[in-house]
Amino acid sequence: MPLVYKILGQSAPAATTEADLYTVPASTSTIVSSMSIANRGTAAATYRISTSAAGGATATKDYVVYDANINPNQTVVLTLGVTLATTDKIRVYASTADLSFQAYGTQVS
């Protein structure tokens, strides 16, 4: 099984809009090792991160982080070790348009 270490996804979503950060490709599983969230703005914000099995709609049970605070000009790095199967999704949400999200990990095919 080949392993590919990579940036899995990058997003700077619109304010108060959930966005897909990463979808596991066909015939692949993924280990999400870490994520970073950067607040590029001058005001505090909140963010959410969820994982959805088979790309289903986000449900209450899917949240990994919910309305966590991030200060202006701050970066938060999360060490996760989350495993995902084919078509699973990571989604992100920000209270302002000033947040950037990145996911890093390994794809196994």
C-alpha positions as CSV (number, residue, x, y, z in Angstrom):
1,M,0.0,0.0,0.0
2,P,1.7,3.2,-1.1
3,L,1.7,6.1,1.4
4,V,1.5,9.7,0.2
5,Y,2.4,12.4,2.8
6,K,0.8,15.7,1.8
7,I,-1.2,18.8,2.4
8,L,-4.7,17.3,2.4
9,G,-6.6,20.6,2.0
10,Q,-6.5,24.3,2.4
11,S,-9.5,26.7,2.8
12,A,-10.3,30.3,3.7
13,P,-14.1,30.0,3.9
14,A,-16.6,32.8,3.7
15,A,-17.9,34.0,7.1
16,T,-20.5,31.7,8.7
17,T,-20.4,29.3,5.8
18,E,-19.5,25.6,6.2
19,A,-16.9,24.5,3.6
20,D,-15.4,21.1,2.6
21,L,-11.7,21.1,3.4
22,Y,-11.0,17.6,2.2
23,T,-12.7,14.6,0.8
24,V,-11.0,11.2,0.8
25,P,-10.5,10.0,-2.8
26,A,-11.9,6.6,-4.1
27,S,-9.9,3.5,-3.1
28,T,-8.1,5.5,-0.5
29,S,-8.0,5.9,3.3
30,T,-6.4,8.8,5.1
31,I,-4.7,9.6,8.4
32,V,-5.1,13.3,9.3
33,S,-2.1,14.0,11.5
34,S,-2.6,17.7,12.1
35,M,-4.5,20.8,11.2
36,S,-3.7,24.5,11.5
37,I,-6.1,27.4,11.9
38,A,-4.8,30.9,11.4
39,N,-6.7,34.1,12.2
40,R,-5.4,36.7,9.8
41,G,-7.8,39.3,11.1
42,T,-7.7,42.0,13.8
43,A,-10.6,40.6,15.8
44,A,-11.2,37.4,17.7
45,A,-13.2,34.7,15.9
46,T,-14.6,31.2,16.4
47,Y,-14.2,28.1,14.3
48,R,-15.6,24.6,13.9
49,I,-14.2,21.4,12.4
50,S,-16.3,18.3,11.6
51,T,-15.8,14.9,10.0
52,S,-18.6,13.2,8.2
53,A,-18.7,9.6,7.2
54,A,-19.4,9.0,3.5
55,G,-19.8,12.7,3.0
56,G,-23.1,12.9,4.8
57,A,-24.6,16.1,6.0
58,T,-23.0,17.5,9.1
59,A,-24.7,16.3,12.3
60,T,-24.2,17.1,15.9
61,K,-22.1,13.9,16.4
62,D,-19.6,14.9,13.7
63,Y,-18.0,17.9,15.4
64,V,-14.3,17.5,16.4
65,V,-14.2,21.2,17.5
66,Y,-17.2,23.4,18.0
67,D,-17.0,27.2,18.4
68,A,-13.5,27.3,19.7
69,N,-12.0,30.8,20.1
70,I,-9.0,32.1,18.2
71,N,-7.5,35.5,18.9
72,P,-6.4,38.0,16.3
73,N,-3.1,37.1,14.5
74,Q,-3.1,33.7,16.3
75,T,-2.4,30.3,14.9
76,V,-3.7,27.1,16.5
77,V,-2.2,23.7,15.6
78,L,-4.2,20.6,16.4
79,T,-2.5,17.1,16.6
80,L,-5.3,14.7,15.6
81,G,-4.5,11.2,14.3
82,V,-8.0,11.0,12.8
83,T,-8.6,8.1,10.3
84,L,-10.9,8.5,7.4
85,A,-12.3,6.1,4.8
86,T,-13.2,6.6,1.1
87,T,-15.6,9.6,0.6
88,D,-15.4,10.8,4.3
89,K,-15.1,14.6,4.5
90,I,-13.5,17.2,6.8
91,R,-15.5,20.4,6.9
92,V,-14.7,23.8,8.4
93,Y,-16.6,26.8,9.5
94,A,-15.5,30.3,10.7
95,S,-17.3,33.1,12.3
96,T,-15.4,35.6,10.1
97,A,-13.8,35.5,6.7
98,D,-10.3,36.0,8.2
99,L,-9.5,32.3,9.1
100,S,-7.3,29.9,7.1
101,F,-7.5,26.2,7.6
102,Q,-5.0,23.5,6.5
103,A,-5.0,19.8,7.0
104,Y,-1.9,17.6,6.8
105,G,-1.6,13.8,6.7
106,T,-1.1,10.6,4.8
107,Q,-3.1,9.0,2.1
108,V,-3.0,5.2,1.9
109,S,-4.1,3.6,-1.4
